[in-house]
Amino acid sequence: MKASTRLRTPALLGVLILVSIACGGTGGGGGEGETYTLGVSNTLVGNGWREQMICAIKAEALASGVVDEVVVVNENADTTGQIGHIENLISQGVDAIIINPTDREGLNSVIEEAIAQGIVVVAVDQAVTAEGAYVVTNDQEEYGYLGAKWLFEQIGGEGNVVEMRGIDGVPADTDRHEGFMRALEEFPGINVSQETFTGWDPTVGAQQALDIISAGDVDGIWTSGIDYTVVEQFQTANADLVPIVGADNNGFIAQLLEVDGLEGAAVTNPPAIGGVGAAVAIAALKGENPDQVVTLTPEVFDHTEESDLNSLYDPEQQVGWSTYVEIAPWTNYEAAQVSECAGPGE
Amino acid sequence: MTVATVESGWARSWRKNVRRHGWTLGVWLLLVGLMVAYAALLPRFGAFQITSIAKNSLPLVYLAIAQAVIVIAGGIDLAAGAILVLANAVAARLMEGQTFPVTLAIAVLVIVMATVLNGIVGWIITVSRVPDIVVTLATLFIFSGVALLVLPSPGGGTSEGFRALFTGSTSGTGSNFVPPLLSMAVPLALVAWWMRRTETGLSLYATGSNRVAAYLSGVSTGRAKVVAYAIGGAFGALGGLAALAITGSGESRLATASGFTLRAVAAIVLGGVALTGGIGSVVGAAAAGIVLFTLSPFLSALGVDPNTAQMIQGVLIVVVMMIAGIVELRRQRAL
């Protein structure tokens, strides 16, 4: 009896020490001040939306107070390259990996490998099908549907529209297209006269818009977020404006507020989804068991007086910025922290 | 007397060898140094990390070898990345749902097709006398376009065995580094031996170094170029197959093609292949391919801002070239 008690105390102590070492991870400190390292993989560099997504992740990490470092792998890459990113982050010993995936299935085996090594994996913006991964997205199908429906109603359910998509094969693009097609089925009088892929690149979108304007005979344009450059092309070409659907880009919101005769709608697709993803990752690390799937439903703000466009506009920010950053109940940061774009220790 | 002559002969040949292969040696030392530094930065470095680097650098290494062979023979192939993408697309489309033996047969078929196709490109360049850079710029767009026709959006597939062949694991991610290292070393050793030890291989160096002189000394320069482009095609296809094994599905984007082409050119320059032709080796180019690949995870582990990482890669190439230039200048002055 006595002997076993005497043995139990050191054994318990040993276990406690082991557990605290194990929990400390790369953060170093165990116990109360437990901190984490977040890894981020982004494969589209120089894109305003993606950059803001990363800023939102950093801001949320800082605001949470429990993250001591955010390691960002930000490099143009295809699926092969992103597998390299994730393996690199695993090697660096991060506690959670937040990715904006290039492919719905192609990353699954490396994601499952990360999860097997005890790392929390969160896919933001676009979904993955890997088992055990958290998926935090804007509802892209609804994004396509709501915007297209608004457009088709605006032009009276009849006419030629152009669908300006993003990157072929990327999950978000495929989902939006599905939503677009769902709306199209409800409006038999609408004809899709042209479909383009902008690659979410403003310069490419501008050239395509110019071609569309030159070809004429278009009654409405739906864009996958390459919006303000399209309006600019109409202005440059001095052509009659047609209804245009875009996203919550600061530049497009400004046009909806200021350009005479512009009819259009901004469908929200907040890059702050990155902040939500970081919040989910941190909650999972703390053992709070967040929902495996978080989906934000887009909102439509059109040019009419009723919609509160001003709440989306920030004259201080650049054209590609989204002011729709505070997303309850997930994010804990102040809007200014996202603008500052500084993570812990920066 | 005699002993002294023998010794100085030895020393001379040793010195000659170091001079001849100095750059290649230097690049391999750079690679080893980089690996040690990278390993020191990581909390753990083991089979998983070695496998990761070995398999993920495969496509670039194959492409660097392809470009090295062509540039040594006096050409340059801007479509090298497009061949990678095309082979990737065709293989992904054909291999989907097939068994391992069938996917192996398809892989051989794809390599043969790419060899013939790029051999024809080399033949067109030789016969038409249109500069390499113009013809291959055209084939860059043609091959990328065909790849998009074959595989309009990412998809297709391959067998688990085929994935293990290049990556060491049926899921494409794992800790078995033997297959990826072997699939890098075996083709490299073959082509390196072939270029230094066979008549045709040496004719590539002769053609690249001075086409007229080579022609006048009886080298079939046209044939050398066609062969160089054909081998380049084969290694481009290997790159596409390796990429397919890593992801398990195919992708055909022009951005991938042009990006790979440029990185392969960067790799051969760093690897000591002269863009003017005739100088360098595939062994150096292959090592430089791994260096260029590893640089980005290394800089990330170092905590370098990702936006400056690419700039550092460029600076590294310039610095290496300048050091080489200074060494060369000093040697010429010493003579």
HADDOCK unambig.tbl for C-alpha pairs under 7 A between the chains (distance, minus, plus):
assign (segid A and resid 72 and name CA) (segid B and resid 306 and name CA) 6.89 0.50 0.50
assign (segid A and resid 73 and name CA) (segid B and resid 300 and name CA) 6.64 0.50 0.50
assign (segid A and resid 73 and name CA) (segid B and resid 306 and name CA) 6.26 0.50 0.50
assign (segid A and resid 74 and name CA) (segid B and resid 306 and name CA) 5.60 0.50 0.50
assign (segid A and resid 79 and name CA) (segid B and resid 247 and name CA) 6.57 0.50 0.50
assign (segid A and resid 80 and name CA) (segid B and resid 243 and name CA) 6.28 0.50 0.50
assign (segid A and resid 80 and name CA) (segid B and resid 246 and name CA) 6.33 0.50 0.50
assign (segid A and resid 80 and name CA) (segid B and resid 247 and name CA) 5.65 0.50 0.50
assign (segid A and resid 84 and name CA) (segid B and resid 56 and name CA) 6.22 0.50 0.50
assign (segid A and resid 87 and name CA) (segid B and resid 52 and name CA) 6.59 0.50 0.50
assign (segid A and resid 88 and name CA) (segid B and resid 297 and name CA) 5.94 0.50 0.50
assign (segid A and resid 91 and name CA) (segid B and resid 42 and name CA) 6.48 0.50 0.50
assign (segid A and resid 91 and name CA) (segid B and resid 44 and name CA) 6.86 0.50 0.50
assign (segid A and resid 91 and name CA) (segid B and resid 49 and name CA) 6.44 0.50 0.50
assign (segid A and resid 92 and name CA) (segid B and resid 42 and name CA) 5.40 0.50 0.50
assign (segid A and resid 92 and name CA) (segid B and resid 43 and name CA) 6.39 0.50 0.50
assign (segid A and resid 92 and name CA) (segid B and resid 301 and name CA) 6.47 0.50 0.50
assign (segid A and resid 93 and name CA) (segid B and resid 43 and name CA) 6.39 0.50 0.50
assign (segid A and resid 106 and name CA) (segid B and resid 247 and name CA) 5.48 0.50 0.50
assign (segid A and resid 106 and name CA) (segid B and resid 248 and name CA) 6.49 0.50 0.50
assign (segid A and resid 106 and name CA) (segid B and resid 249 and name CA) 6.55 0.50 0.50
assign (segid A and resid 109 and name CA) (segid B and resid 171 and name CA) 5.69 0.50 0.50
assign (segid A and resid 109 and name CA) (segid B and resid 172 and name CA) 6.98 0.50 0.50
assign (segid A and resid 109 and name CA) (segid B and resid 173 and name CA) 6.59 0.50 0.50
assign (segid A and resid 110 and name CA) (segid B and resid 173 and name CA) 5.75 0.50 0.50
assign (segid A and resid 168 and name CA) (segid B and resid 153 and name CA) 6.10 0.50 0.50
assign (segid A and resid 169 and name CA) (segid B and resid 153 and name CA) 4.81 0.50 0.50
assign (segid A and resid 169 and name CA) (segid B and resid 154 and name CA) 5.57 0.50 0.50
